[in-house]
Amino acid sequence: MRHDLKAAVPALVLALGVDMWTPFGVSGAWADEAGTNALAAELRAQGFSCAKAEHAVRNAKLSVPNETVWEITCDNGVYRMTVVPDMAAKIERLKK
């Protein structure tokens, strides 16, 4: 019996879950702890201070395909991060 790969792909995506298709493995409005920590690591890699990441929320209004916008709250401030695959995130400090 021959299996058609094109027909199997949608079922495979549903079986694996949408998380694998989003930056940092995070989906939905709230990032889990691992996703929040990954975003905080990117902040620190670009020279921003974030000793303790509290939570991250996806901004659906500003996000577009291949550009996911997150607002991450750290112990010292709130940042907006635009995450694009294979590129450094664009980061803006929103408030202290």
Contact map, one row per residue, 1 for C-alpha under 8 A:
111000000000000000000000000000000000000000000000000000000000000000000000000000000000000000000000
111100000000000000000000000000000000000000000000000000000000000000000000000000000000000000000000
111110010000000000000000000000000000000000000000000000000000000000000000000000000000000000000000
011111110000000000000000000000000000000000000000000000000000000000000000000000000000000000000000
001111111000000000000000000000000000000000000000000000000000000000000000000000000000000000000000
000111111100000000000000000000000000000000000000000000000000000000000000000000000000000000000000
000111111110000000000000000000000000000000000000000000000000000000000000000000000000000000000000
001111111111000000000000000000000000000000000000000000000000000000000000000000000000000000000000
000011111111100000000000000000000000000000000000000000000000000000000000000000000000000000000000
000001111111110000000000000000000000000000000000000000000000000000000000000000000000000000000000
000000111111111000000000000000000000000000000000000000000000000000000000000000000000000000000000
000000011111111100000000000000000000000000000000000000000000000000000000000000000000000000000000
000000001111111111000000000000000000000000000000000000000000000000000000000000000000000000000000
000000000111111111000000000000000000000000000000000000000000000000000000000000000000000000000000
000000000011111110000000000000000000000000000000000000000000000000000000000000000000000000000000
000000000001111111010000000000000000000000000000000000000000000000000000000000000000000000000000
000000000000111111110000000000000000000000000000000000000000000000000000000000000000000000000000
000000000000110111111100001000000000000000000000000000000000000000000000000000000000000000000000
000000000000000011111100111000000000000000000000000000000000000000000000000000000000000000000000
000000000000000111111110110000000000000000000000000000000000000000000000000000000000000000000000
000000000000000001111110100000000000000000000000000000000000000000000000000000000000000000000000
000000000000000001111111111000000000000000000000000000000000000000000000000000000000000000000000
000000000000000000011111110000000000000000000000000000000000000000010000000000000011100000000000
000000000000000000000111110000000010011000000000000000000000000000000000000000000000000000000000
000000000000000000111111111000000010000000000000000000000000000000000000000000000000000000000000
000000000000000000110111111100110010000000000000000000000000000000000000000000000000000000000000
000000000000000001100100111111100000000000000000000000000000000000000000000000000000000000000000
000000000000000000000000011111100000000000000000000000000100000000000000000000000000000000000000
000000000000000000000000001111100000000000000000000000001111000000000000000000000000000000000000
000000000000000000000000001111110000000000000000000000111100000000000000000000000000000000000000
000000000000000000000000011111111111000000000000000000111100000000000000000000000000000000000000
000000000000000000000000010001111111000000000000000000100000000000000000000000000000000000000000
000000000000000000000000000000111111100000000000000000100000000000000000000000000000000000000000
000000000000000000000000000000111111110000000000000000000000000000000000000000000000000000000000
000000000000000000000001110000111111111000000000000000000000000000000000000000000000000000000000
000000000000000000000000000000111111111100000000000011110000000000000001000000000000000000000000
000000000000000000000000000000001111111110000000000010000000000000000000000000000000000000000000
000000000000000000000001000000000111111111000000000000000000000000000000000000000000000000000000
000000000000000000000001000000000011111111100000000000000000000000000001000000000000000000000000
000000000000000000000000000000000001111111110000010010000000000000000001010000000000000000000000
000000000000000000000000000000000000111111111000000000000000000000000000000000000000000000000000
000000000000000000000000000000000000011111111100000000000000000000000000000000000000000010000000
000000000000000000000000000000000000001111111111110000000000000000000000000000000000000000100000
000000000000000000000000000000000000000111111111110000000000000000000000000000000000000000000000
000000000000000000000000000000000000000011111111000000000000000000000000000000000000000000000000
000000000000000000000000000000000000000001111111000000000000000000000000000000000000000000000000
000000000000000000000000000000000000000000111111100000000000000000000000000000000000000000000000
000000000000000000000000000000000000000000111111110000000000000000000000000000000000000000000000
000000000000000000000000000000000000000000110011111000000000000000000000000100000000000000000000
000000000000000000000000000000000000000100110001111110000000000000000000011110000000000000000000
000000000000000000000000000000000000000000000000111110000000000000000000011100000000000000000000
000000000000000000000000000000000000000000000000011111000000000000000000011000000000000000000000
000000000000000000000000000000000001100100000000011111100000000000000001111000000000000000000000
000000000000000000000000000000000001000000000000000111110000000000000001111000000000000000000000
000000000000000000000000000001111001000000000000000011111000000000000001110000000000000000000000
000000000000000000000000000001100001000000000000000001111100000000000111100000000000000000000000
000000000000000000000000000011100000000000000000000000111110000000000111000000000000000000000000
000000000000000000000000000111100000000000000000000000011111001000011110000000000000000000000000
000000000000000000000000000010000000000000000000000000001111111000011110000000000000000000000000
000000000000000000000000000010000000000000000000000000000111111100011000000000000000000000000000
000000000000000000000000000000000000000000000000000000000011111000000000000000000000000000000000
000000000000000000000000000000000000000000000000000000000011111100011000000000000000000000000000
000000000000000000000000000000000000000000000000000000000111111110111000000000000100000000000000
000000000000000000000000000000000000000000000000000000000001011111110000000000000000000000000000
000000000000000000000000000000000000000000000000000000000000001111110000000000000000000000000000
000000000000000000000000000000000000000000000000000000000000000111110000000000000011100000000000
000000000000000000000000000000000000000000000000000000000000001111111000000000000111100000000000
000000000000000000000010000000000000000000000000000000000111011111111100000000000111000000000000
000000000000000000000000000000000000000000000000000000000111011000111110000000011110000000000000
000000000000000000000000000000000000000000000000000000011110000000011111000000011110000000000000
000000000000000000000000000000000000000000000000000000011110000000001111100001111000000000000000
000000000000000000000000000000000001001100000000000011111000000000000111110001111000000000000000
000000000000000000000000000000000000000000000000000011110000000000000011111011100000000000000000
000000000000000000000000000000000000000100000000011111100000000000000001111111100000000000000000
000000000000000000000000000000000000000000000000011111000000000000000000111110000000000000000000
000000000000000000000000000000000000000000000000111000000000000000000000011111000000000000000001
000000000000000000000000000000000000000000000000010000000000000000000000111111100000000000001111
000000000000000000000000000000000000000000000000000000000000000000000011110111110000000000001111
000000000000000000000000000000000000000000000000000000000000000000000011110011111000000000111110
000000000000000000000000000000000000000000000000000000000000000000001111000001111100000000111100
000000000000000000000000000000000000000000000000000000000000000000001111000000111110000011110000
000000000000000000000000000000000000000000000000000000000000001000111100000000011111000011100000
000000000000000000000010000000000000000000000000000000000000000001111100000000001111101111000000
000000000000000000000010000000000000000000000000000000000000000001110000000000000111111110000000
000000000000000000000010000000000000000000000000000000000000000001100000000000000011111000000000
000000000000000000000000000000000000000000000000000000000000000000000000000000000001111100000000
000000000000000000000000000000000000000000000000000000000000000000000000000000000011111110000000
000000000000000000000000000000000000000000000000000000000000000000000000000000000011011111000000
000000000000000000000000000000000000000001000000000000000000000000000000000000001111001111100000
000000000000000000000000000000000000000000000000000000000000000000000000000000001110000111110000
000000000000000000000000000000000000000000100000000000000000000000000000000000111100000011111000
000000000000000000000000000000000000000000000000000000000000000000000000000000111000000001111100
000000000000000000000000000000000000000000000000000000000000000000000000000011110000000000111110
000000000000000000000000000000000000000000000000000000000000000000000000000011110000000000011111
000000000000000000000000000000000000000000000000000000000000000000000000000011100000000000001111
000000000000000000000000000000000000000000000000000000000000000000000000000111000000000000000111
